[in-house]
């Protein structure tokens, strides 16, 4: 199933850092910022998570919940949250099924090696569960502010 802006976002059910299993439909009535990132504790991912942390109240103010997704296991997410004081849920997509559904599980190249991994991406899902905006191959600097601005202006 191809992702189409304006259509229903793919449902998911993933273990969350709060010890529960969460589904996209759990957040009906709220705007959802679903961001995929490669790995906990790495420089770019830490910067992005801390930017979302620093703007958390602003997202709450526009009826938006932030959810971070990576293939890391829950115990690694818990350490990441504790180390950086992250106030939002991180979801463990260890089998990368959700990443595949959102078309962010890609062939990557680094220092001449090829491997499969997450392409840093963010999706805005409106309170009705529709995909309304996506950013692919995200550059971290200024991205969180751009996502917040999009919600303020459009939802």
DRENTORKOL-3810 file (N, C-alpha, C; in nm, 4 decimals):
REM DRENTORKOL-3810
@n.u->0.0851; n.v->-0.1192; n.w->0.0000; ca.u->0.0000; ca.v->0.0000; ca.w->0.0000; c.u->0.0890; c.v->0.1246; c.w->0.0000
@n.u->0.0721; n.v->0.2079; n.w->-0.0975; ca.u->0.1513; ca.v->0.3311; ca.w->-0.1055; c.u->0.0910; c.v->0.4362; c.w->-0.0127
@n.u->0.1774; n.v->0.5145; n.w->0.0476; ca.u->0.1304; ca.v->0.6239; ca.w->0.1313; c.u->0.0811; c.v->0.7371; c.w->0.0426
@n.u->-0.0359; n.v->0.7896; n.w->0.0760; ca.u->-0.0928; ca.v->0.8989; ca.w->-0.0012; c.u->-0.1374; c.v->1.0086; c.w->0.0951
@n.u->-0.0868; n.v->1.1291; n.w->0.0720; ca.u->-0.1285; ca.v->1.2432; ca.w->0.1535; c.u->-0.2795; c.v->1.2599; c.w->0.1378
@n.u->-0.3489; n.v->1.2789; n.w->0.2500; ca.u->-0.4938; ca.v->1.2965; ca.w->0.2488; c.u->-0.5700; c.v->1.1678; c.w->0.2763
@n.u->-0.5010; n.v->1.0544; n.w->0.2737; ca.u->-0.5662; ca.v->0.9265; ca.w->0.3027; c.u->-0.5276; c.v->0.8784; c.w->0.4417
@n.u->-0.5959; n.v->0.7725; n.w->0.4871; ca.u->-0.5689; ca.v->0.7171; ca.w->0.6195; c.u->-0.4221; c.v->0.6775; c.w->0.6320
@n.u->-0.3619; n.v->0.7127; n.w->0.7454; ca.u->-0.2254; ca.v->0.6699; ca.w->0.7749; c.u->-0.2290; c.v->0.5222; c.w->0.8149
@n.u->-0.1241; n.v->0.4476; n.w->0.7832; ca.u->-0.1221; ca.v->0.3064; ca.w->0.8221; c.u->-0.1308; c.v->0.2889; c.w->0.9742
@n.u->-0.2182; n.v->0.2006; n.w->1.0166; ca.u->-0.2297; ca.v->0.1683; ca.w->1.1589; c.u->-0.1044; c.v->0.0933; c.w->1.2015
@n.u->-0.0679; n.v->0.1080; n.w->1.3267; ca.u->0.0431; ca.v->0.0303; ca.w->1.3815; c.u->0.0094; c.v->-0.0063; c.w->1.5250
@n.u->0.0785; n.v->-0.1052; n.w->1.5747; ca.u->0.0666; ca.v->-0.1474; ca.w->1.7149; c.u->0.2078; c.v->-0.1847; c.w->1.7590
@n.u->0.2653; n.v->-0.1025; n.w->1.8473; ca.u->0.4048; ca.v->-0.1197; ca.w->1.8856; c.u->0.4229; c.v->-0.1065; c.w->2.0367
@n.u->0.5240; n.v->-0.1772; n.w->2.0908; ca.u->0.5571; ca.v->-0.1574; ca.w->2.2317; c.u->0.6124; c.v->-0.0170; c.w->2.2532
@n.u->0.5671; n.v->0.0454; n.w->2.3623; ca.u->0.6065; ca.v->0.1836; ca.w->2.3910; c.u->0.6904; c.v->0.1903; c.w->2.5178
@n.u->0.7622; n.v->0.2997; n.w->2.5308; ca.u->0.8528; ca.v->0.3202; ca.w->2.6432; c.u->0.7814; c.v->0.3319; c.w->2.7774
@n.u->0.6494; n.v->0.3439; n.w->2.7777; ca.u->0.5743; ca.v->0.3493; ca.w->2.9038; c.u->0.5310; c.v->0.2101; c.w->2.9497
@n.u->0.5766; n.v->0.1057; n.w->2.8796; ca.u->0.5421; ca.v->-0.0308; ca.w->2.9171; c.u->0.4139; c.v->-0.0817; c.w->2.8542
@n.u->0.3467; n.v->0.0023; n.w->2.7786; ca.u->0.2219; ca.v->-0.0379; ca.w->2.7134; c.u->0.2461; c.v->-0.0635; c.w->2.5648
@n.u->0.1463; n.v->-0.1211; n.w->2.5019; ca.u->0.1462; ca.v->-0.1332; ca.w->2.3560; c.u->0.0522; c.v->-0.0252; c.w->2.3051
@n.u->0.0997; n.v->0.0545; n.w->2.2107; ca.u->0.0156; ca.v->0.1629; ca.w->2.1601; c.u->-0.0142; c.v->0.1435; c.w->2.0122
@n.u->-0.1312; n.v->0.1953; n.w->1.9746; ca.u->-0.1753; ca.v->0.1923; ca.w->1.8356; c.u->-0.1978; c.v->0.3368; c.w->1.7922
@n.u->-0.1878; n.v->0.3598; n.w->1.6635; ca.u->-0.2168; ca.v->0.4936; ca.w->1.6115; c.u->-0.3580; c.v->0.5350; c.w->1.6523
@n.u->-0.4525; n.v->0.4430; n.w->1.6435; ca.u->-0.5923; ca.v->0.4757; ca.w->1.6738; c.u->-0.6136; c.v->0.5177; c.w->1.8194
@n.u->-0.5176; n.v->0.4873; n.w->1.9080; ca.u->-0.5270; ca.v->0.5334; ca.w->2.0475; c.u->-0.5270; c.v->0.6860; c.w->2.0552
@n.u->-0.4769; n.v->0.7517; n.w->1.9517; ca.u->-0.4596; ca.v->0.8964; ca.w->1.9540; c.u->-0.5639; c.v->0.9696; c.w->1.8702
@n.u->-0.6747; n.v->0.9018; n.w->1.8393; ca.u->-0.7841; ca.v->0.9660; ca.w->1.7646; c.u->-0.8257; c.v->1.0927; c.w->1.8392
@n.u->-0.8489; n.v->1.2001; n.w->1.7648; ca.u->-0.8861; ca.v->1.3275; ca.w->1.8247; c.u->-0.7661; c.v->1.4172; c.w->1.8506
@n.u->-0.6465; n.v->1.3649; n.w->1.8291; ca.u->-0.5244; ca.v->1.4439; ca.w->1.8436; c.u->-0.4473; c.v->1.4417; c.w->1.7124
@n.u->-0.3714; n.v->1.5463; n.w->1.6888; ca.u->-0.2763; ca.v->1.5445; ca.w->1.5783; c.u->-0.1554; c.v->1.4642; c.w->1.6250
@n.u->-0.0984; n.v->1.3840; n.w->1.5379; ca.u->0.0153; ca.v->1.2999; ca.w->1.5732; c.u->0.1361; c.v->1.3388; c.w->1.4891
@n.u->0.2480; n.v->1.3623; n.w->1.5576; ca.u->0.3766; ca.v->1.3812; ca.w->1.4909; c.u->0.4505; c.v->1.2490; c.w->1.5089
@n.u->0.4573; n.v->1.1720; n.w->1.4015; ca.u->0.5213; ca.v->1.0414; ca.w->1.4042; c.u->0.6565; c.v->1.0565; c.w->1.3362
@n.u->0.7621; n.v->1.0472; n.w->1.4176; ca.u->0.8927; ca.v->1.0643; ca.w->1.3562; c.u->0.9756; c.v->0.9373; c.w->1.3691
@n.u->1.0366; n.v->0.8996; n.w->1.2590; ca.u->1.1213; ca.v->0.7808; ca.w->1.2515; c.u->1.2666; c.v->0.8265; c.w->1.2531
@n.u->1.3468; n.v->0.7587; n.w->1.3335; ca.u->1.4881; ca.v->0.7938; ca.w->1.3439; c.u->1.5704; c.v->0.6657; c.w->1.3513
@n.u->1.6959; n.v->0.6709; n.w->1.3072; ca.u->1.7746; ca.v->0.5475; ca.w->1.2959; c.u->1.8114; c.v->0.4795; c.w->1.4270
@n.u->1.8606; n.v->0.5547; n.w->1.5271; ca.u->1.9173; ca.v->0.4854; ca.w->1.6426; c.u->1.9288; c.v->0.5773; c.w->1.7640
@n.u->1.8877; n.v->0.5249; n.w->1.8810; ca.u->1.9045; ca.v->0.5974; ca.w->2.0064; c.u->2.0523; c.v->0.6257; c.w->2.0318
@n.u->2.0782; n.v->0.7351; n.w->2.1006; ca.u->2.2111; ca.v->0.7707; ca.w->2.1507; c.u->2.3112; c.v->0.8140; c.w->2.0435
@n.u->2.2689; n.v->0.8309; n.w->1.9200; ca.u->2.3598; ca.v->0.8792; ca.w->1.8167; c.u->2.3437; c.v->1.0317; c.w->1.8055
@n.u->2.4451; n.v->1.1024; n.w->1.7545; ca.u->2.4409; ca.v->1.2497; ca.w->1.7589; c.u->2.3173; c.v->1.3126; c.w->1.6933
@n.u->2.2872; n.v->1.2765; n.w->1.5690; ca.u->2.1730; ca.v->1.3384; ca.w->1.5006; c.u->2.0409; c.v->1.3035; c.w->1.5661
@n.u->2.0264; n.v->1.1786; n.w->1.6083; ca.u->1.9015; ca.v->1.1339; ca.w->1.6702; c.u->1.8827; c.v->1.1985; c.w->1.8073
@n.u->1.9920; n.v->1.2176; n.w->1.8793; ca.u->1.9849; ca.v->1.2842; ca.w->2.0093; c.u->1.9442; c.v->1.4297; c.w->1.9911
@n.u->2.0043; n.v->1.4982; n.w->1.8941; ca.u->1.9689; ca.v->1.6380; ca.w->1.8675; c.u->1.8207; c.v->1.6491; c.w->1.8322
@n.u->1.7731; n.v->1.5615; n.w->1.7445; ca.u->1.6325; ca.v->1.5660; ca.w->1.7031; c.u->1.5401; c.v->1.5408; c.w->1.8220
@n.u->1.5699; n.v->1.4379; n.w->1.9020; ca.u->1.4859; ca.v->1.4062; ca.w->2.0180; c.u->1.4834; c.v->1.5224; c.w->2.1169
@n.u->1.5986; n.v->1.5835; n.w->2.1396; ca.u->1.6048; ca.v->1.6960; ca.w->2.2333; c.u->1.5318; c.v->1.8186; c.w->2.1788
@n.u->1.5323; n.v->1.8373; n.w->2.0469; ca.u->1.4537; ca.v->1.9456; ca.w->1.9865; c.u->1.3042; c.v->1.9208; c.w->2.0089
@n.u->1.2596; n.v->1.7968; n.w->1.9883; ca.u->1.1183; ca.v->1.7651; ca.w->2.0165; c.u->1.0892; c.v->1.7857; c.w->2.1650
@n.u->1.1815; n.v->1.7459; n.w->2.2512; ca.u->1.1649; ca.v->1.7662; ca.w->2.3964; c.u->1.1476; c.v->1.9150; c.w->2.4272
@n.u->1.2340; n.v->1.9973; n.w->2.3700; ca.u->1.2334; ca.v->2.1405; ca.w->2.4001; c.u->1.1083; c.v->2.2114; c.w->2.3478
@n.u->1.0408; n.v->2.1521; n.w->2.2508; ca.u->0.9181; ca.v->2.2106; ca.w->2.1952; c.u->0.7932; c.v->2.1329; c.w->2.2369
@n.u->0.8081; n.v->2.0422; n.w->2.3324; ca.u->0.6983; ca.v->1.9522; ca.w->2.3696; c.u->0.5720; c.v->2.0277; c.w->2.4107
@n.u->0.5877; n.v->2.1290; n.w->2.4954; ca.u->0.4701; ca.v->2.2049; ca.w->2.5396; c.u->0.4018; c.v->2.2756; c.w->2.4235
@n.u->0.4786; n.v->2.3228; n.w->2.3271; ca.u->0.4193; ca.v->2.3890; ca.w->2.2101; c.u->0.3368; c.v->2.2897; c.w->2.1285
@n.u->0.3868; n.v->2.1665; n.w->2.1141; ca.u->0.3089; ca.v->2.0654; ca.w->2.0426; c.u->0.1809; c.v->2.0326; c.w->2.1194
@n.u->0.1908; n.v->2.0196; n.w->2.2512; ca.u->0.0704; ca.v->1.9955; ca.w->2.3308; c.u->-0.0299; c.v->2.1087; c.w->2.3121
@n.u->0.0208; n.v->2.2311; n.w->2.2989; ca.u->-0.0647; ca.v->2.3477; ca.w->2.2827; c.u->-0.1423; c.v->2.3498; c.w->2.1522
@n.u->-0.1000; n.v->2.2689; n.w->2.0542; ca.u->-0.1730; ca.v->2.2603; ca.w->1.9267; c.u->-0.2357; c.v->2.1206; c.w->1.9119
@n.u->-0.2668; n.v->2.0586; n.w->2.0278; ca.u->-0.3352; ca.v->1.9288; ca.w->2.0303; c.u->-0.2577; c.v->1.8210; c.w->1.9541
@n.u->-0.1250; n.v->1.8221; n.w->1.9717; ca.u->-0.0423; ca.v->1.7246; ca.w->1.9005; c.u->0.0379; c.v->1.6411; c.w->1.9990
@n.u->0.0480; n.v->1.5134; n.w->1.9680; ca.u->0.1303; ca.v->1.4219; ca.w->2.0448; c.u->0.2491; c.v->1.3814; c.w->1.9577
@n.u->0.3672; n.v->1.3740; n.w->2.0187; ca.u->0.4887; ca.v->1.3348; ca.w->1.9476; c.u->0.5192; c.v->1.1891; c.w->1.9806
@n.u->0.5455; n.v->1.1098; n.w->1.8775; ca.u->0.5847; ca.v->0.9695; ca.w->1.8939; c.u->0.7109; c.v->0.9456; c.w->1.8134
@n.u->0.8149; n.v->0.8964; n.w->1.8783; ca.u->0.9390; ca.v->0.8618; ca.w->1.8093; c.u->0.9450; c.v->0.7121; c.w->1.7854
@n.u->0.9907; n.v->0.6719; n.w->1.6670; ca.u->0.9976; ca.v->0.5299; ca.w->1.6311; c.u->1.1361; c.v->0.4965; c.w->1.5786
@n.u->1.1954; n.v->0.3899; n.w->1.6339; ca.u->1.3196; ca.v->0.3359; ca.w->1.5795; c.u->1.3197; c.v->0.1851; c.w->1.6008
@n.u->1.4141; n.v->0.1157; n.w->1.5383; ca.u->1.4209; ca.v->-0.0298; ca.w->1.5576; c.u->1.4818; c.v->-0.0705; c.w->1.6919
@n.u->1.5258; n.v->0.0262; n.w->1.7723; ca.u->1.5860; ca.v->-0.0069; ca.w->1.9010; c.u->1.4846; c.v->-0.0723; c.w->1.9943
@n.u->1.5325; n.v->-0.1626; n.w->2.0822; ca.u->1.4427; ca.v->-0.2262; ca.w->2.1803; c.u->1.4033; c.v->-0.1296; c.w->2.2916
@n.u->1.2981; n.v->-0.1636; n.w->2.3637; ca.u->1.2446; ca.v->-0.0782; ca.w->2.4703; c.u->1.3503; c.v->-0.0424; c.w->2.5740
@n.u->1.4338; n.v->-0.1381; n.w->2.6165; ca.u->1.5319; ca.v->-0.1062; ca.w->2.7212; c.u->1.6292; c.v->0.0021; c.w->2.6754
@n.u->1.6619; n.v->0.0052; n.w->2.5473; ca.u->1.7492; ca.v->0.1118; ca.w->2.4961; c.u->1.6731; c.v->0.2448; c.w->2.4915
@n.u->1.5443; n.v->0.2403; n.w->2.4521; ca.u->1.4611; ca.v->0.3616; ca.w->2.4542; c.u->1.4547; c.v->0.4195; c.w->2.5954
@n.u->1.4381; n.v->0.3321; n.w->2.6949; ca.u->1.4275; ca.v->0.3793; ca.w->2.8335; c.u->1.5541; c.v->0.4531; c.w->2.8761
@n.u->1.6699; n.v->0.4017; n.w->2.8387; ca.u->1.7968; ca.v->0.4690; ca.w->2.8719; c.u->1.8078; c.v->0.6040; c.w->2.8010
@n.u->1.7640; n.v->0.6082; n.w->2.6749; ca.u->1.7666; ca.v->0.7315; ca.w->2.5946; c.u->1.6769; c.v->0.8371; c.w->2.6599
@n.u->1.5566; n.v->0.7963; n.w->2.6995; ca.u->1.4610; ca.v->0.8874; ca.w->2.7636; c.u->1.5180; c.v->0.9393; c.w->2.8945
@n.u->1.5732; n.v->0.8486; n.w->2.9748; ca.u->1.6268; ca.v->0.8872; ca.w->3.1053; c.u->1.7449; c.v->0.9832; c.w->3.0904
@n.u->1.8328; n.v->0.9531; n.w->2.9982; ca.u->1.9528; ca.v->1.0361; ca.w->2.9802; c.u->1.9185; c.v->1.1781; c.w->2.9355
@n.u->1.8137; n.v->1.1918; n.w->2.8530; ca.u->1.7840; ca.v->1.3225; ca.w->2.7928; c.u->1.6511; c.v->1.3837; c.w->2.8388
@n.u->1.5821; n.v->1.3204; n.w->2.9332; ca.u->1.4583; ca.v->1.3770; ca.w->2.9865; c.u->1.3499; c.v->1.3931; c.w->2.8814
@n.u->1.3321; n.v->1.2909; n.w->2.7990; ca.u->1.2335; ca.v->1.3008; ca.w->2.6906; c.u->1.0922; c.v->1.2805; c.w->2.7457
@n.u->1.0005; n.v->1.3741; n.w->2.7191; ca.u->0.8652; ca.v->1.3676; ca.w->2.7758; c.u->0.7628; c.v->1.2998; c.w->2.6852
@n.u->0.8059; n.v->1.2340; n.w->2.5794; ca.u->0.7123; ca.v->1.1697; ca.w->2.4858; c.u->0.7510; c.v->1.0224; c.w->2.4705
@n.u->0.6587; n.v->0.9469; n.w->2.4136; ca.u->0.6796; ca.v->0.8030; ca.w->2.3977; c.u->0.7748; c.v->0.7723; c.w->2.2831
@n.u->0.8588; n.v->0.6719; n.w->2.3054; ca.u->0.9382; ca.v->0.6125; ca.w->2.1992; c.u->0.8841; c.v->0.4715; c.w->2.1757
@n.u->0.8696; n.v->0.4362; n.w->2.0499; ca.u->0.8119; ca.v->0.3075; ca.w->2.0120; c.u->0.9195; c.v->0.2183; c.w->1.9512
@n.u->0.9153; n.v->0.0905; n.w->1.9871; ca.u->1.0142; ca.v->-0.0065; ca.w->1.9394; c.u->0.9592; c.v->-0.0822; c.w->1.8191
@n.u->1.0181; n.v->-0.0564; n.w->1.7046; ca.u->0.9788; ca.v->-0.1219; ca.w->1.5787; c.u->1.0907; c.v->-0.2192; c.w->1.5392
@n.u->1.1140; n.v->-0.3185; n.w->1.6262; ca.u->1.2294; ca.v->-0.4057; ca.w->1.6095; c.u->1.2265; c.v->-0.4873; c.w->1.4807
@n.u->1.1068; n.v->-0.5232; n.w->1.4346; ca.u->1.0986; ca.v->-0.5992; ca.w->1.3085; c.u->1.0831; c.v->-0.5062; c.w->1.1879
@n.u->1.0885; n.v->-0.3766; n.w->1.2114; ca.u->1.0771; ca.v->-0.2682; ca.w->1.1136; c.u->0.9552; c.v->-0.2781; c.w->1.0216
@n.u->0.8493; n.v->-0.3451; n.w->1.0670; ca.u->0.7267; ca.v->-0.3555; ca.w->0.9872; c.u->0.6604; c.v->-0.2175; c.w->0.9700
@n.u->0.6541; n.v->-0.1418; n.w->1.0801; ca.u->0.5924; ca.v->-0.0087; ca.w->1.0706; c.u->0.6762; c.v->0.0818; c.w->0.9811
@n.u->0.8082; n.v->0.0728; n.w->0.9937; ca.u->0.8963; ca.v->0.1516; ca.w->0.9059; c.u->0.8715; c.v->0.1151; c.w->0.7594
@n.u->0.8496; n.v->-0.0128; n.w->0.7329; ca.u->0.8189; ca.v->-0.0542; ca.w->0.5955; c.u->0.6840; c.v->0.0006; c.w->0.5514
@n.u->0.5839; n.v->-0.0050; n.w->0.6403; ca.u->0.4509; ca.v->0.0481; ca.w->0.6067; c.u->0.4570; c.v->0.1967; c.w->0.5730
@n.u->0.5459; n.v->0.2691; n.w->0.6401; ca.u->0.5596; ca.v->0.4126; ca.w->0.6165; c.u->0.6699; c.v->0.4441; c.w->0.5141
@n.u->0.7211; n.v->0.3377; n.w->0.4518; ca.u->0.8181; ca.v->0.3509; ca.w->0.3413; c.u->0.9449; c.v->0.4253; c.w->0.3823
@n.u->0.9940; n.v->0.3970; n.w->0.5044; ca.u->1.1167; ca.v->0.4601; ca.w->0.5516; c.u->1.2283; c.v->0.3587; c.w->0.5794
@n.u->1.2029; n.v->0.2298; n.w->0.5545; ca.u->1.3054; ca.v->0.1263; ca.w->0.5690; c.u->1.3753; c.v->0.1178; c.w->0.4341
@n.u->1.4969; n.v->0.1701; n.w->0.4279; ca.u->1.5647; ca.v->0.1915; ca.w->0.2996; c.u->1.7045; c.v->0.1328; c.w->0.2995
@n.u->1.7560; n.v->0.1105; n.w->0.1789; ca.u->1.8962; ca.v->0.0744; ca.w->0.1616; c.u->1.9792; c.v->0.2004; c.w->0.1849
@n.u->2.0738; n.v->0.1914; n.w->0.2772; ca.u->2.1576; ca.v->0.3064; ca.w->0.3106; c.u->2.3025; c.v->0.2718; c.w->0.2814
@n.u->2.3821; n.v->0.3741; n.w->0.2613; ca.u->2.5254; ca.v->0.3576; ca.w->0.2376; c.u->2.6008; c.v->0.4460; c.w->0.3348
@n.u->2.7032; n.v->0.3874; n.w->0.3986; ca.u->2.7834; ca.v->0.4635; ca.w->0.4924; c.u->2.9254; c.v->0.4087; c.w->0.4891
@n.u->3.0203; n.v->0.4935; n.w->0.4574; ca.u->3.1607; ca.v->0.4529; ca.w->0.4486; c.u->3.1782; c.v->0.3304; c.w->0.3592
@n.u->3.1076; n.v->0.3304; n.w->0.2457; ca.u->3.1226; ca.v->0.2238; ca.w->0.1480; c.u->3.0447; c.v->0.0969; c.w->0.1785
@n.u->2.9768; n.v->0.0917; n.w->0.2913; ca.u->2.8982; ca.v->-0.0268; ca.w->0.3267; c.u->2.7511; c.v->0.0002; c.w->0.2986
@n.u->2.6823; n.v->-0.1030; n.w->0.2508; ca.u->2.5386; ca.v->-0.0931; ca.w->0.2284; c.u->2.4660; c.v->-0.1738; c.w->0.3356
@n.u->2.3561; n.v->-0.1198; n.w->0.3829; ca.u->2.2761; ca.v->-0.1892; ca.w->0.4841; c.u->2.1351; c.v->-0.1304; c.w->0.4822
@n.u->2.0418; n.v->-0.2048; n.w->0.5404; ca.u->1.9045; ca.v->-0.1557; ca.w->0.5509; c.u->1.8886; c.v->-0.0807; c.w->0.6829
@n.u->1.8164; n.v->0.0305; n.w->0.6777; ca.u->1.7945; ca.v->0.1086; ca.w->0.7993; c.u->1.6875; c.v->0.2142; c.w->0.7781
@n.u->1.6632; n.v->0.2895; n.w->0.8831; ca.u->1.5608; ca.v->0.3947; ca.w->0.8820; c.u->1.6128; c.v->0.5190; c.w->0.8099
@n.u->1.5310; n.v->0.5695; n.w->0.7179; ca.u->1.5558; ca.v->0.7001; ca.w->0.6579; c.u->1.4808; c.v->0.8018; c.w->0.7457
@n.u->1.5562; n.v->0.8919; n.w->0.8083; ca.u->1.4951; ca.v->0.9879; ca.w->0.9014; c.u->1.3787; c.v->1.0595; c.w->0.8325
@n.u->1.2594; n.v->1.0445; n.w->0.8901; ca.u->1.1376; ca.v->1.0969; ca.w->0.8281; c.u->1.0370; c.v->1.1348; c.w->0.9357
@n.u->0.9510; n.v->1.2300; n.w->0.9033; ca.u->0.8455; ca.v->1.2730; ca.w->0.9952; c.u->0.7134; c.v->1.2783; c.w->0.9202
@n.u->0.6078; n.v->1.2346; n.w->0.9888; ca.u->0.4729; ca.v->1.2344; ca.w->0.9323; c.u->0.3792; c.v->1.3073; c.w->1.0271
@n.u->0.2941; n.v->1.3914; n.w->0.9705; ca.u->0.1886; ca.v->1.4561; ca.w->1.0483; c.u->0.0583; c.v->1.3860; c.w->1.0116
@n.u->-0.0085; n.v->1.3372; n.w->1.1154; ca.u->-0.1364; ca.v->1.2667; ca.w->1.0998; c.u->-0.2406; c.v->1.3492; c.w->1.1745
@n.u->-0.3483; n.v->1.3839; n.w->1.1065; ca.u->-0.4478; ca.v->1.4710; ca.w->1.1704; c.u->-0.5345; c.v->1.3925; c.w->1.2691
@n.u->-0.6223; n.v->1.4665; n.w->1.3384; ca.u->-0.7009; ca.v->1.4046; ca.w->1.4453; c.u->-0.7990; c.v->1.2992; c.w->1.3946
@n.u->-0.8197; n.v->1.2932; n.w->1.2624; ca.u->-0.9054; ca.v->1.1895; ca.w->1.2034; c.u->-0.8261; c.v->1.0692; c.w->1.1532
@n.u->-0.6945; n.v->1.0718; n.w->1.1736; ca.u->-0.6120; ca.v->0.9589; ca.w->1.1318; c.u->-0.5631; c.v->0.9664; c.w->0.9886
@n.u->-0.5777; n.v->1.0832; n.w->0.9267; ca.u->-0.5322; ca.v->1.0998; ca.w->0.7885; c.u->-0.3904; c.v->1.1555; c.w->0.7829
@n.u->-0.3121; n.v->1.1031; n.w->0.6922; ca.u->-0.1768; ca.v->1.1529; ca.w->0.6691; c.u->-0.1892; c.v->1.2864; c.w->0.5957
@n.u->-0.1364; n.v->1.3935; n.w->0.6564; ca.u->-0.1525; ca.v->1.5253; ca.w->0.5947; c.u->-0.0211; c.v->1.5881; c.w->0.5493
@n.u->0.0933; n.v->1.5376; n.w->0.6015; ca.u->0.2211; ca.v->1.5954; ca.w->0.5620; c.u->0.3317; c.v->1.4951; c.w->0.5915
@n.u->0.4322; n.v->1.4919; n.w->0.5047; ca.u->0.5491; ca.v->1.4100; ca.w->0.5339; c.u->0.6759; c.v->1.4836; c.w->0.4941
@n.u->0.7811; n.v->1.4522; n.w->0.5647; ca.u->0.9155; ca.v->1.5002; ca.w->0.5332; c.u->1.0039; c.v->1.3765; c.w->0.5248
@n.u->1.0776; n.v->1.3632; n.w->0.4157; ca.u->1.1694; ca.v->1.2507; ca.w->0.3962; c.u->1.3126; c.v->1.3027; c.w->0.4006
@n.u->1.4046; n.v->1.2137; n.w->0.4339; ca.u->1.5466; ca.v->1.2494; ca.w->0.4411; c.u->1.5647; c.v->1.3789; c.w->0.5201
@n.u->1.5059; n.v->1.3801; n.w->0.6381; ca.u->1.5035; ca.v->1.4991; ca.w->0.7227; c.u->1.6447; c.v->1.5424; c.w->0.7615
@n.u->1.6682; n.v->1.6717; n.w->0.7500; ca.u->1.7868; ca.v->1.7360; ca.w->0.8070; c.u->1.7410; c.v->1.7892; c.w->0.9423
@n.u->1.8132; n.v->1.7553; n.w->1.0481; ca.u->1.7674; ca.v->1.7807; ca.w->1.1840; c.u->1.7520; c.v->1.9298; c.w->1.2152
@n.u->1.8489; n.v->2.0105; n.w->1.1765; ca.u->1.8476; ca.v->2.1523; ca.w->1.2146; c.u->1.7222; c.v->2.2220; c.w->1.1616
@n.u->1.6434; n.v->2.2757; n.w->1.2535; ca.u->1.5229; ca.v->2.3516; ca.w->1.2168; c.u->1.4012; c.v->2.2671; c.w->1.1835
@n.u->1.4165; n.v->2.1360; n.w->1.1809; ca.u->1.3047; ca.v->2.0508; ca.w->1.1384; c.u->1.1876; c.v->2.0528; c.w->1.2368
@n.u->1.2153; n.v->2.0433; n.w->1.3656; ca.u->1.1078; ca.v->2.0386; ca.w->1.4645; c.u->1.0250; c.v->2.1666; c.w->1.4581
@n.u->1.0902; n.v->2.2798; n.w->1.4438; ca.u->1.0192; ca.v->2.4065; ca.w->1.4318; c.u->0.9312; c.v->2.4086; c.w->1.3064
@n.u->0.9830; n.v->2.3516; n.w->1.1975; ca.u->0.9063; ca.v->2.3450; ca.w->1.0729; c.u->0.7803; c.v->2.2598; c.w->1.0913
@n.u->0.7943; n.v->2.1462; n.w->1.1595; ca.u->0.6791; ca.v->2.0588; ca.w->1.1840; c.u->0.5758; c.v->2.1284; c.w->1.2718
@n.u->0.6212; n.v->2.1964; n.w->1.3755; ca.u->0.5308; ca.v->2.2690; ca.w->1.4642; c.u->0.4577; c.v->2.3798; c.w->1.3878
@n.u->0.5302; n.v->2.4515; n.w->1.3062; ca.u->0.4708; ca.v->2.5604; ca.w->1.2279; c.u->0.3639; c.v->2.5060; c.w->1.1326
@n.u->0.3930; n.v->2.3908; n.w->1.0724; ca.u->0.2955; ca.v->2.3305; ca.w->0.9808; c.u->0.1644; c.v->2.3027; c.w->1.0537
@n.u->0.1734; n.v->2.2457; n.w->1.1730; ca.u->0.0519; ca.v->2.2144; ca.w->1.2496; c.u->-0.0216; c.v->2.3426; c.w->1.2856
@n.u->0.0507; n.v->2.4436; n.w->1.3320; ca.u->-0.0121; ca.v->2.5705; ca.w->1.3711; c.u->-0.0880; c.v->2.6331; c.w->1.2538
@n.u->-0.0302; n.v->2.6245; n.w->1.1349; ca.u->-0.0889; ca.v->2.6919; ca.w->1.0191; c.u->-0.1966; c.v->2.6100; c.w->0.9495
@n.u->-0.1936; n.v->2.4773; n.w->0.9633; ca.u->-0.2807; ca.v->2.3937; ca.w->0.8814; c.u->-0.3814; c.v->2.3065; c.w->0.9553
@n.u->-0.3634; n.v->2.2884; n.w->1.0860; ca.u->-0.4542; ca.v->2.1959; ca.w->1.1562; c.u->-0.5258; c.v->2.2627; c.w->1.2733
END
